[in-house]
Amino acid sequence: MRSGAPRILLLALFALAPGCSKPSTDECEQLCRRFSELNYLEQGDTPERRARWAAMQTEDAFLKHLDNCVTQCKYEGGSKDMVVCVKDAKTASDARACVAEEE
């Protein structure tokens, strides 16, 4: 029985390995907020639009979108690399390229 333990441990590690590159809920939220911000400000990065963006963060429509985005990131193809890429993106085009790389 003892010789089977290492094999079970190895199988457990392989089963968990694919999840290692999956982003956490917090990471997905950061990705979604940054992606949305860059796309919103792409239409004009003015103090007025930044103020509107800040106000939108608590609106029901935005929060519903955020929840959907986080779920999609977490369970349908998000990765830690995508999170880092979008976090470092300077433009909406850069952020869209990060997401397109994963598809």
C-alpha positions in Angstrom: 0.0 0.0 0.0 2.8 2.3 0.7 4.1 2.3 -2.9 0.7 3.6 -4.1 0.9 6.8 -2.0 3.5 8.6 -4.1 1.4 7.9 -7.3 -1.7 9.2 -5.7 0.2 12.4 -4.6 1.6 12.8 -8.1 -1.9 12.4 -9.6 -3.3 15.0 -7.2 -0.5 17.5 -8.1 -1.2 17.0 -11.9 -4.9 17.5 -11.2 -4.2 20.8 -9.4 -1.6 22.1 -11.9 -3.9 23.5 -14.5 -5.6 25.7 -11.8 -2.2 27.3 -10.9 -2.4 29.7 -13.8 -6.0 30.6 -13.1 -6.5 34.1 -11.6 -8.2 34.6 -8.3 -11.5 36.5 -8.0 -9.6 39.6 -6.9 -7.2 39.4 -9.8 -10.2 39.0 -12.2 -11.9 42.0 -10.7 -8.7 44.0 -11.2 -8.5 42.9 -14.8 -12.2 43.7 -15.5 -12.0 47.1 -13.8 -8.8 48.1 -15.7 -10.1 46.8 -19.0 -13.4 48.7 -18.6 -11.6 51.9 -17.5 -9.3 51.9 -20.5 -12.1 51.3 -22.9 -14.3 54.0 -21.3 -11.4 56.5 -21.3 -10.5 55.7 -24.9 -13.4 57.9 -26.0 -11.7 60.8 -24.2 -9.5 61.1 -21.2 -10.8 64.3 -19.6 -11.3 65.2 -16.0 -15.0 65.1 -16.6 -14.9 61.5 -18.0 -12.6 60.5 -15.1 -15.1 61.9 -12.6 -17.9 60.1 -14.4 -15.9 56.9 -14.4 -15.4 57.2 -10.6 -19.1 57.6 -10.1 -20.0 54.7 -12.4 -18.0 52.3 -10.1 -21.0 52.0 -7.7 -23.9 51.9 -10.3 -25.9 48.7 -10.6 -25.4 48.4 -14.3 -21.6 48.6 -14.0 -21.5 46.2 -11.0 -23.6 43.6 -13.0 -21.2 43.9 -15.9 -18.3 43.6 -13.4 -19.8 40.4 -11.9 -20.2 38.9 -15.4 -16.7 39.8 -16.4 -15.2 38.3 -13.3 -17.1 35.1 -13.7 -16.0 34.9 -17.3 -12.4 35.6 -16.4 -12.3 33.1 -13.6 -14.1 30.2 -15.3 -13.9 30.7 -19.0 -10.3 31.4 -20.0 -8.7 34.1 -17.8 -5.1 33.6 -16.8 -2.6 35.2 -14.5 -0.7 36.3 -17.6 -3.8 38.1 -19.0 -4.2 39.9 -15.6 -0.7 41.2 -15.7 -0.9 42.2 -19.3 -4.1 44.2 -18.8 -2.8 45.7 -15.6 0.3 47.0 -17.5 -1.7 48.1 -20.6 -1.6 51.8 -21.3 -4.4 51.9 -23.9 -7.6 50.2 -24.6 -6.0 48.7 -27.7 -3.2 47.2 -25.6 -5.8 45.7 -23.2 -7.8 44.2 -26.0 -4.7 42.7 -27.4 -4.0 41.0 -24.0 -7.4 39.4 -24.1 -7.2 38.4 -27.7 -3.9 36.6 -27.1 -5.7 34.2 -24.8 -8.5 33.3 -27.2 
